[in-house]
Amino acid sequence: MKNLFILSLITMFISCSNDELEKDSFSKDGDSYDGAYETISYNGVEREYVLYLPEGYDGTSRLPLLLNFHGFSGKAGEYMLYTNMRSIADSENFILVYPQGADLDGSSHWNAALNGIDNKSNVDDLGFIEALINKLSSENLIDLKRVYAVGFSNGGMMSYALSCYKSNLIAAIGSVSGYMLQSVSDCTPTHPIPLIKLHGTTDYYDGGSVYNPVESVLDFWINFNNTDTNPIITNVNDNGTLITSYNYEDGNNNVSVEHYKIIDGQHVWFDID
């Protein structure tokens, strides 16, 4: 199985949602999620996550794991409904986990940097996710060689952070409307890491504030993974939404970097049908 397999699912049936999001919090068609959150104790704090096992899973084998991180102020259960990846997990036989960010003055958040002033609080989210992965492994649920991370907005920042600081745990990453906070000198993965990045052109595409421009983020991963510098470019009109894809192939360990540039796209999760 290629390293990029699970994350490629994000782009297989891409369609664009134009819904505006308030504080990155989700509901869909009036639906809500009331299922049970599982917990893990880390640093003396009970941290929560939603675990989804694919339909028909019999517990006899370790499966790939996809971690999907909500945005700032998001709720893991609602985000699971909104991103709607359960049917893909069923058909492709992988485990989905939606971690819950810690509370910060009434809003959940992710600390997407090493402990210090660049974070929103002193919560150690990198350590929490490492502990969570180890817990799932100890329960014989997951294949540690096939752990993938994706996220929306602040959650996309978290997937970048894991690739930079916990790359020994992560096979590949994806970011949807998320920003890489790390500088080139601050990001030190230990192996080539495939990336899929979906980003709208109206959403700080050229950078601003603390956000790196999309092009500079792509340049970092293209150079780090030693991919081709001339991408395969494809233009798609998806029900009036223009999408340009850039596929940089033939990197070390045969990894690639894929970017989906959504013309006039806003700060949303680009949905999967």
C-alpha positions as a Markdown table, in Angstrom:
| # | Residue | x | y | z |
|---|---|---|---|---|
| 1 | Met | 0.0 | 0.0 | 0.0 |
| 2 | Lys | 1.4 | 3.4 | -0.9 |
| 3 | Asn | 2.1 | 5.8 | 1.9 |
| 4 | Leu | -0.4 | 8.3 | 0.4 |
| 5 | Phe | -3.3 | 5.8 | 0.2 |
| 6 | Ile | -5.5 | 7.0 | 3.1 |
| 7 | Leu | -5.0 | 10.7 | 2.5 |
| 8 | Ser | -5.9 | 10.2 | -1.2 |
| 9 | Leu | -9.4 | 9.5 | 0.0 |
| 10 | Ile | -9.8 | 13.1 | 0.8 |
| 11 | Thr | -9.6 | 14.1 | -2.8 |
| 12 | Met | -11.3 | 11.2 | -4.5 |
| 13 | Phe | -14.8 | 12.7 | -4.6 |
| 14 | Ile | -14.0 | 16.4 | -3.9 |
| 15 | Ser | -16.8 | 18.9 | -4.0 |
| 16 | Cys | -16.8 | 22.3 | -2.5 |
| 17 | Ser | -19.0 | 23.5 | 0.4 |
| 18 | Asn | -19.8 | 27.1 | 0.4 |
| 19 | Asp | -21.2 | 27.1 | 3.9 |
| 20 | Glu | -19.8 | 29.8 | 6.2 |
| 21 | Leu | -18.5 | 28.4 | 9.4 |
| 22 | Glu | -18.9 | 30.2 | 12.7 |
| 23 | Lys | -15.8 | 29.7 | 15.0 |
| 24 | Asp | -15.1 | 26.5 | 13.0 |
| 25 | Ser | -18.0 | 24.7 | 14.8 |
| 26 | Phe | -20.0 | 22.3 | 12.9 |
| 27 | Ser | -23.5 | 20.9 | 12.4 |
| 28 | Lys | -25.0 | 19.4 | 9.3 |
| 29 | Asp | -28.6 | 19.4 | 8.1 |
| 30 | Gly | -29.7 | 20.0 | 11.6 |
| 31 | Asp | -28.1 | 16.8 | 12.8 |
| 32 | Ser | -26.1 | 16.5 | 15.9 |
| 33 | Tyr | -23.8 | 13.9 | 17.5 |
| 34 | Asp | -24.7 | 12.5 | 20.9 |
| 35 | Gly | -22.5 | 9.4 | 20.9 |
| 36 | Ala | -20.1 | 8.5 | 23.6 |
| 37 | Tyr | -16.7 | 10.0 | 23.8 |
| 38 | Glu | -13.8 | 7.8 | 24.9 |
| 39 | Thr | -11.2 | 9.1 | 27.2 |
| 40 | Ile | -7.5 | 8.8 | 28.0 |
| 41 | Ser | -5.7 | 10.3 | 30.9 |
| 42 | Tyr | -2.7 | 12.4 | 29.9 |
| 43 | Asn | -0.7 | 14.7 | 32.2 |
| 44 | Gly | -3.4 | 14.3 | 34.9 |
| 45 | Val | -6.2 | 15.5 | 32.5 |
| 46 | Glu | -9.0 | 13.4 | 31.0 |
| 47 | Arg | -8.7 | 14.0 | 27.2 |
| 48 | Glu | -11.5 | 12.9 | 24.9 |
| 49 | Tyr | -11.8 | 11.5 | 21.4 |
| 50 | Val | -14.4 | 9.8 | 19.2 |
| 51 | Leu | -13.4 | 6.4 | 17.8 |
| 52 | Tyr | -15.1 | 5.0 | 14.7 |
| 53 | Leu | -14.4 | 1.4 | 13.8 |
| 54 | Pro | -15.3 | 0.4 | 10.2 |
| 55 | Glu | -18.4 | -1.7 | 9.6 |
| 56 | Gly | -17.8 | -5.4 | 9.9 |
| 57 | Tyr | -14.5 | -5.0 | 11.8 |
| 58 | Asp | -13.9 | -8.2 | 13.8 |
| 59 | Gly | -11.0 | -7.1 | 15.9 |
| 60 | Thr | -8.6 | -9.7 | 14.5 |
| 61 | Ser | -6.2 | -7.4 | 12.6 |
| 62 | Arg | -4.5 | -4.0 | 13.0 |
| 63 | Leu | -5.9 | -1.4 | 10.6 |
| 64 | Pro | -4.6 | 1.9 | 9.3 |
| 65 | Leu | -5.6 | 4.9 | 11.4 |
| 66 | Leu | -6.7 | 8.3 | 10.2 |
| 67 | Leu | -6.7 | 11.1 | 12.8 |
| 68 | Asn | -8.9 | 14.0 | 11.8 |
| 69 | Phe | -8.6 | 17.2 | 13.8 |
| 70 | His | -11.5 | 19.7 | 14.1 |
| 71 | Gly | -10.9 | 23.5 | 13.9 |
| 72 | Phe | -10.8 | 26.1 | 16.6 |
| 73 | Ser | -13.9 | 25.8 | 18.9 |
| 74 | Gly | -14.9 | 22.6 | 17.2 |
| 75 | Lys | -16.6 | 19.6 | 18.7 |
| 76 | Ala | -15.2 | 16.2 | 17.7 |
| 77 | Gly | -18.6 | 14.5 | 17.3 |
| 78 | Glu | -20.2 | 17.2 | 15.2 |
| 79 | Tyr | -17.1 | 17.4 | 13.1 |
| 80 | Met | -17.3 | 13.7 | 12.5 |
| 81 | Leu | -20.8 | 14.2 | 11.0 |
| 82 | Tyr | -19.7 | 17.2 | 9.0 |
| 83 | Thr | -16.7 | 15.7 | 7.4 |
| 84 | Asn | -18.6 | 12.6 | 6.6 |
| 85 | Met | -15.8 | 10.1 | 6.2 |
| 86 | Arg | -17.4 | 7.1 | 7.9 |
| 87 | Ser | -18.6 | 5.4 | 4.6 |
| 88 | Ile | -15.1 | 5.7 | 3.2 |
| 89 | Ala | -13.7 | 4.1 | 6.4 |
| 90 | Asp | -16.2 | 1.3 | 5.9 |
| 91 | Ser | -15.4 | 0.6 | 2.3 |
| 92 | Glu | -11.6 | 1.0 | 2.6 |
| 93 | Asn | -11.4 | -0.6 | 6.0 |
| 94 | Phe | -9.5 | 1.9 | 8.2 |
| 95 | Ile | -10.1 | 3.3 | 11.7 |
| 96 | Leu | -11.2 | 6.9 | 12.2 |
| 97 | Val | -10.4 | 8.9 | 15.3 |
| 98 | Tyr | -11.6 | 12.4 | 16.0 |
| 99 | Pro | -9.6 | 13.9 | 19.0 |
| 100 | Gln | -11.2 | 16.6 | 21.0 |
| 101 | Gly | -9.2 | 19.8 | 21.6 |
| 102 | Ala | -8.9 | 21.1 | 25.2 |
| 103 | Asp | -11.0 | 24.0 | 26.4 |
| 104 | Leu | -9.6 | 27.5 | 26.2 |
| 105 | Asp | -11.9 | 30.2 | 27.7 |
| 106 | Gly | -14.9 | 28.3 | 26.4 |
| 107 | Ser | -13.4 | 27.3 | 23.0 |
| 108 | Ser | -11.6 | 24.1 | 22.1 |
| 109 | His | -8.2 | 24.5 | 20.5 |
| 110 | Trp | -5.0 | 22.8 | 19.3 |
| 111 | Asn | -1.5 | 23.8 | 20.3 |
| 112 | Ala | 0.3 | 23.3 | 17.0 |
| 113 | Ala | 3.9 | 24.1 | 18.1 |
| 114 | Leu | 6.4 | 23.0 | 20.6 |
| 115 | Asn | 5.6 | 24.2 | 24.2 |
| 116 | Gly | 6.2 | 27.9 | 24.3 |
| 117 | Ile | 4.8 | 31.3 | 23.4 |
| 118 | Asp | 3.7 | 30.3 | 19.9 |
| 119 | Asn | 0.9 | 28.2 | 21.4 |
| 120 | Lys | -2.5 | 29.2 | 22.6 |
| 121 | Ser | -2.1 | 27.6 | 26.0 |
| 122 | Asn | 0.3 | 25.3 | 28.0 |
| 123 | Val | -1.6 | 22.1 | 27.0 |
| 124 | Asp | 0.7 | 19.5 | 25.5 |
| 125 | Asp | -1.3 | 18.4 | 22.5 |
| 126 | Leu | 1.6 | 16.7 | 20.8 |
| 127 | Gly | 2.1 | 14.5 | 23.8 |
| 128 | Phe | -1.6 | 13.8 | 24.0 |
| 129 | Ile | -1.7 | 12.5 | 20.5 |
| 130 | Glu | 1.4 | 10.4 | 21.0 |
| 131 | Ala | -0.3 | 8.9 | 24.1 |
| 132 | Leu | -3.5 | 8.3 | 22.1 |
| 133 | Ile | -1.7 | 6.5 | 19.3 |
| 134 | Asn | 0.2 | 4.3 | 21.8 |
| 135 | Lys | -3.1 | 3.5 | 23.5 |
| 136 | Leu | -4.8 | 2.4 | 20.3 |
| 137 | Ser | -1.8 | 0.3 | 19.4 |
| 138 | Ser | -1.8 | -1.3 | 22.9 |
| 139 | Glu | -5.5 | -2.2 | 22.2 |
| 140 | Asn | -4.3 | -4.0 | 19.0 |
| 141 | Leu | -6.5 | -1.7 | 16.9 |
| 142 | Ile | -4.0 | 0.1 | 14.6 |
| 143 | Asp | -1.0 | -0.5 | 12.4 |
| 144 | Leu | 1.7 | 1.9 | 13.7 |
| 145 | Lys | 3.3 | 2.1 | 10.2 |
| 146 | Arg | 0.0 | 3.4 | 8.7 |
| 147 | Val | -1.0 | 6.4 | 10.9 |
| 148 | Tyr | -2.2 | 9.4 | 9.0 |
| 149 | Ala | -3.2 | 12.9 | 10.1 |
| 150 | Val | -5.5 | 15.5 | 8.5 |
| 151 | Gly | -7.3 | 18.5 | 9.9 |
| 152 | Phe | -9.3 | 21.6 | 9.2 |
| 153 | Ser | -8.1 | 25.1 | 10.0 |
| 154 | Asn | -6.5 | 24.9 | 13.5 |
| 155 | Gly | -6.7 | 21.1 | 13.0 |
| 156 | Gly | -4.7 | 21.4 | 9.8 |
| 157 | Met | -2.0 | 23.3 | 11.8 |
| 158 | Met | -2.0 | 20.2 | 14.1 |
| 159 | Ser | -1.3 | 17.8 | 11.3 |
| 160 | Tyr | 1.7 | 19.9 | 10.2 |
| 161 | Ala | 2.9 | 20.0 | 13.8 |
| 162 | Leu | 2.8 | 16.2 | 14.0 |
| 163 | Ser | 4.7 | 15.9 | 10.8 |
| 164 | Cys | 7.4 | 18.3 | 12.1 |
| 165 | Tyr | 7.8 | 17.0 | 15.7 |
| 166 | Lys | 6.3 | 13.5 | 15.8 |
| 167 | Ser | 7.2 | 12.3 | 12.3 |
| 168 | Asn | 8.2 | 8.9 | 13.8 |
| 169 | Leu | 4.5 | 8.3 | 14.4 |
| 170 | Ile | 3.0 | 9.8 | 11.2 |
| 171 | Ala | 3.1 | 8.3 | 7.6 |
| 172 | Ala | 1.5 | 11.2 | 5.7 |
| 173 | Ile | -0.6 | 14.3 | 6.4 |
| 174 | Gly | -3.3 | 16.4 | 4.9 |
| 175 | Ser | -4.5 | 20.0 | 5.5 |
| 176 | Val | -7.9 | 21.5 | 4.6 |
| 177 | Ser | -7.9 | 25.3 | 4.9 |
| 178 | Gly | -5.1 | 24.9 | 7.4 |
| 179 | Tyr | -1.9 | 26.8 | 7.9 |
| 180 | Met | 1.6 | 25.6 | 8.6 |
| 181 | Leu | 3.0 | 27.7 | 11.4 |
| 182 | Gln | 6.5 | 26.2 | 11.5 |
| 183 | Ser | 9.5 | 27.8 | 9.8 |
| 184 | Val | 11.9 | 25.8 | 7.6 |
| 185 | Ser | 14.5 | 25.6 | 10.4 |
| 186 | Asp | 11.9 | 24.6 | 13.0 |
| 187 | Cys | 10.4 | 21.6 | 11.1 |
| 188 | Thr | 12.6 | 18.5 | 11.1 |
| 189 | Pro | 10.8 | 15.3 | 10.0 |
| 190 | Thr | 12.8 | 12.1 | 10.1 |
| 191 | His | 11.5 | 10.7 | 6.8 |
| 192 | Pro | 9.8 | 11.8 | 3.6 |
| 193 | Ile | 6.2 | 12.7 | 4.3 |
| 194 | Pro | 3.5 | 12.8 | 1.6 |
| 195 | Leu | 1.2 | 15.9 | 1.8 |
| 196 | Ile | -2.2 | 16.7 | 0.4 |
| 197 | Lys | -3.2 | 20.3 | 0.8 |
| 198 | Leu | -6.6 | 21.8 | 0.0 |
| 199 | His | -6.9 | 25.6 | 0.2 |
| 200 | Gly | -9.1 | 28.4 | -1.1 |
| 201 | Thr | -7.6 | 31.4 | -2.8 |
| 202 | Thr | -9.6 | 33.9 | -0.6 |
| 203 | Asp | -8.3 | 32.3 | 2.6 |
| 204 | Tyr | -4.9 | 33.9 | 3.3 |
| 205 | Tyr | -3.6 | 32.1 | 0.3 |
| 206 | Asp | -0.7 | 34.5 | 0.0 |
| 207 | Gly | -0.1 | 34.6 | 3.7 |
| 208 | Gly | -0.7 | 37.2 | 6.3 |
| 209 | Ser | -0.6 | 37.6 | 10.0 |
| 210 | Val | 1.2 | 34.5 | 11.4 |
| 211 | Tyr | 0.3 | 32.4 | 8.3 |
| 212 | Asn | 2.9 | 31.3 | 5.8 |
| 213 | Pro | 1.9 | 31.6 | 2.1 |
| 214 | Val | 0.6 | 28.4 | 0.5 |
| 215 | Glu | 3.4 | 28.5 | -2.1 |
| 216 | Ser | 6.1 | 28.7 | 0.6 |
| 217 | Val | 4.6 | 25.7 | 2.4 |
| 218 | Leu | 4.5 | 23.7 | -0.8 |
| 219 | Asp | 8.1 | 24.7 | -1.6 |
| 220 | Phe | 9.2 | 23.4 | 1.8 |
| 221 | Trp | 7.6 | 20.0 | 1.3 |
| 222 | Ile | 8.6 | 19.7 | -2.4 |
| 223 | Asn | 12.2 | 20.4 | -1.4 |
| 224 | Phe | 12.2 | 18.2 | 1.7 |
| 225 | Asn | 10.6 | 15.3 | -0.1 |
| 226 | Asn | 12.8 | 15.9 | -3.2 |
| 227 | Thr | 9.9 | 15.6 | -5.6 |
| 228 | Asp | 9.8 | 16.8 | -9.1 |
| 229 | Thr | 9.6 | 20.6 | -9.3 |
| 230 | Asn | 7.4 | 20.6 | -12.4 |
| 231 | Pro | 3.9 | 19.4 | -11.3 |
| 232 | Ile | 1.3 | 17.7 | -13.3 |
| 233 | Ile | -1.4 | 20.3 | -13.5 |
| 234 | Thr | -5.1 | 19.6 | -13.9 |
| 235 | Asn | -8.0 | 22.0 | -14.1 |
| 236 | Val | -11.5 | 20.9 | -13.0 |
| 237 | Asn | -14.9 | 22.7 | -13.1 |
| 238 | Asp | -16.9 | 21.1 | -10.2 |
| 239 | Asn | -20.4 | 22.4 | -10.5 |
| 240 | Gly | -19.1 | 25.9 | -11.2 |
| 241 | Thr | -16.2 | 25.8 | -8.7 |
| 242 | Leu | -12.9 | 26.0 | -10.4 |
| 243 | Ile | -10.1 | 23.8 | -9.0 |
| 244 | Thr | -6.5 | 23.5 | -10.1 |
| 245 | Ser | -4.6 | 20.5 | -8.9 |
| 246 | Tyr | -0.8 | 20.4 | -8.7 |
| 247 | Asn | 0.8 | 16.9 | -8.3 |
| 248 | Tyr | 4.5 | 16.9 | -7.5 |
| 249 | Glu | 5.6 | 13.2 | -8.0 |
| 250 | Asp | 8.7 | 11.0 | -7.7 |
| 251 | Gly | 10.0 | 12.1 | -4.3 |
| 252 | Asn | 12.2 | 10.1 | -2.0 |
| 253 | Asn | 10.5 | 6.8 | -1.1 |
| 254 | Asn | 8.2 | 7.5 | -4.0 |
| 255 | Val | 6.2 | 10.1 | -2.1 |
| 256 | Ser | 4.3 | 13.0 | -3.7 |
| 257 | Val | 3.0 | 16.4 | -2.7 |
| 258 | Glu | -0.5 | 17.2 | -4.0 |
| 259 | His | -2.2 | 20.6 | -3.8 |
| 260 | Tyr | -5.8 | 21.5 | -4.7 |
| 261 | Lys | -6.2 | 25.2 | -5.3 |
| 262 | Ile | -9.9 | 26.1 | -5.0 |
| 263 | Ile | -10.4 | 29.3 | -7.0 |
| 264 | Asp | -12.4 | 31.8 | -4.8 |
| 265 | Gly | -12.6 | 29.1 | -2.1 |
| 266 | Gln | -13.3 | 30.3 | 1.4 |
| 267 | His | -12.3 | 29.1 | 4.9 |
| 268 | Val | -14.3 | 25.8 | 4.8 |
| 269 | Trp | -13.9 | 22.1 | 4.8 |
| 270 | Phe | -14.1 | 21.0 | 1.2 |
| 271 | Asp | -16.6 | 18.2 | 1.4 |
| 272 | Ile | -16.6 | 14.6 | 0.3 |
| 273 | Asp | -19.6 | 13.1 | -1.4 |
